Amino acid sequence: MVERRVEVVARLKSLEEAAAPIVTFLQNPNAVQELRAEKQHNLQMLNDRYQIGTEQIEALYQYAKFQFECGNYSGAADYLYQYRDLSMNSERSLSALWGKLAAEILMQNWDTALEELNRLKEIIDSKNFSSPLNQVQGRIWLMHWSLFIFFNNENGRTQIIDLFNQDKYLNAIQTNAPHLLRYLATAFIVNKRRRPQFKDFIKVIQQEQHSFEDPITEFLACVYVNYDFDEAQKKMKMCEEVILNDPFLGKRVEEGSFTTVPLRDEFLENARLFMFETYCHIHQRIDMGVVAEKLNLNYDEAERWIVNLIKTSKLDAKIDSQTGTIVIEPNHLNVYEQLIDHTKALSGRTNKLVTQLLEHAQQSQPAR
């Protein structure tokens, strides 16, 4: 350990000396104010007035990287920001942006981290990215890093759907990172406002159910693909264990002397709702005891839960206390509603297809 410490200190001194001219410059607010948006002008001005060239700018990158490795995330973030303003090396500049994102996450600056995440997404999705393979890899890395931000943001569940459910990102998940389907599935289950997109996501679950196993995605397959409610009940218990042991889904909140897992409670409530709604669509009369068993509730809890559900939702049903059953009124869409339901997403899909065809045509054109 002593030898390692000596080595680290020597490395730090070496990097400090190499980066000293540009660090001194950056600590002078009047000098920094002279920097312009044009990087070429900045480089010329730095070289003429302060004898700072490409070598010193690259030394700043190495110094920032070492600061990050030593745990000085604030200093690393500042130096990486300045490096990106000065660097003409696009590959290194991208690497610096990844480093700044990591530093902001480690400092728990969630708003700033989200801004860096969006900058990275814009670069990754640009047509000038190095190669399609690197682009797919970049998207996968971006989605993994985004989990730290989204699960510490009040709008994170919606943001997960907005990012992960985009065609290019969903394709990357299915191809290289199917384990991320767990988080997208959870976001859909606890987000009631995204039902139109949820229907398309169920098709993805159906496609992946034989090649990827996860209790949360399997629960959705049981309810919406296989209509196996007994198996869905078992999966719901497994989902609770998954959430409690997942570093993102199982986030604990201290409330006085108690510790709660908000996402678990919300997930189970919505999972019961999904099961009950689907069960109601395929049955006209349901025994209350059966419902209690399917939802992992006792009889009285199930009755109160269903009464509240009927009051607060559009479910057209009533409870027959004498027979202990729930009577479901049939709710069939008329032909016009069915037509609207099937065609409302047609325009968006057509636009996506046209855009993809145009991009393919542009890439296929020979360079002149």
Residue pairs with C-beta under 8 A, 6 or more apart in sequence:
8 70
11 66
12 66
12 70
15 59
15 62
15 63
15 66
16 23
16 63
18 56
18 59
18 62
18 63
19 56
19 59
19 60
19 62
19 63
21 50
21 51
21 52
21 56
22 46
22 52
22 56
22 57
22 59
22 60
22 86
23 60
23 63
23 79
25 31
25 32
25 46
25 50
25 52
26 32
26 79
26 82
31 50
34 45
35 42
35 45
35 85
35 86
36 42
39 85
39 86
39 87
39 88
40 88
42 85
42 86
43 53
43 54
43 57
43 86
43 88
46 52
46 53
46 86
47 53
54 88
57 83
57 86
57 87
58 87
58 89
58 92
60 79
60 82
60 83
60 86
61 80
61 83
61 87
61 92
61 96
63 79
64 75
64 76
64 79
64 80
64 83
64 96
64 99
65 76
65 99
67 73
67 75
67 76
67 79
68 76
68 99
68 102
68 103
73 103
73 104
73 106
73 107
74 103
74 107
76 99
76 100
76 103
77 100
77 103
77 104
77 107
80 96
80 97
80 99
80 100
80 103
81 100
83 92
83 93
83 96
84 93
84 96
84 97
84 100
87 93
87 96
91 130
94 120
94 123
97 116
97 119
97 120
97 123
98 120
98 141
100 116
101 113
101 116
101 117
101 120
101 145
102 145
104 112
104 113
104 116
105 113
105 145
105 148
105 149
108 152
110 149
110 152
110 153
113 148
113 149
114 149
114 153
117 142
117 145
117 146
117 149
120 138
120 142
121 142
121 163
123 129
124 135
124 138
124 139
124 142
125 135
125 168
127 359
127 362
129 135
129 138
136 172
136 175
136 176
137 176
139 168
139 169
139 172
140 172
140 173
140 176
140 177
142 163
143 163
143 164
143 169
143 172
143 173
143 177
143 180
144 177
144 180
146 159
146 160
146 163
147 183
147 248
148 248
149 156
149 159
150 156
150 157
150 159
150 160
151 248
151 249
151 251
153 159
157 187
157 190
157 191
158 187
158 191
158 193
158 194
160 183
160 184
160 187
161 184
161 187
161 188
161 191
161 194
161 197
163 169
164 170
164 173
164 180
164 183
164 184
164 187
165 184
165 197
165 201
167 352
170 204
173 180
173 181
173 184
174 204
174 207
174 208
178 208
178 211
178 212
179 212
179 214
181 204
181 205
181 208
181 212
181 214
181 217
182 214
182 216
182 217
182 242
182 246
182 249
183 248
183 249
184 201
185 201
185 205
185 214
185 216
185 217
185 220
186 216
186 243
186 249
186 263
186 267
187 194
188 194
188 197
188 198
188 201
189 216
189 220
189 267
189 270
189 271
189 274
190 263
190 266
190 267
190 270
192 270
196 344
196 345
200 345
202 220
202 224
202 225
205 217
205 220
205 221
205 224
205 225
206 221
206 225
208 217
209 217
209 218
209 221
209 225
214 242
215 235
215 238
215 239
215 241
215 242
216 239
216 242
218 235
219 232
219 235
219 236
219 238
219 239
219 271
220 274
222 228
222 229
222 231
222 232
222 235
223 229
223 232
223 274
223 275
223 278
224 274
224 278
227 278
227 282
229 275
229 278
229 279
229 294
230 294
232 275
232 294
233 275
233 293
233 294
233 295
233 296
236 268
236 271
236 272
236 275
236 296
237 296
239 267
239 268
239 271
240 264
240 267
240 268
242 249
243 249
243 250
243 261
243 263
243 264
243 267
244 250
244 261
244 264
249 263
249 264
249 267
250 261
250 263
250 264
251 261
251 262
251 263
252 259
252 260
252 261
253 259
253 260
253 261
253 262
272 295
272 296
272 297
272 305
273 309
275 294
275 295
276 291
276 294
276 295
276 306
276 309
277 315
279 286
279 291
279 294
280 286
280 315
280 317
280 326
280 328
283 328
284 327
284 328
284 330
285 325
285 326
285 327
285 328
286 325
286 326
286 328
287 324
287 325
288 299
288 302
288 303
288 306
288 319
288 324
288 325
288 326
289 299
289 324
291 302
291 306
291 326
292 298
292 299
292 301
292 302
292 303
295 302
295 305
297 305
303 319
306 317
306 319
306 326
307 319
309 315
310 317
310 318
310 319
316 328
316 329
316 331
317 326
317 327
317 328
317 329
318 326
318 327
318 329
319 325
319 326
319 327
320 326
320 327
333 341
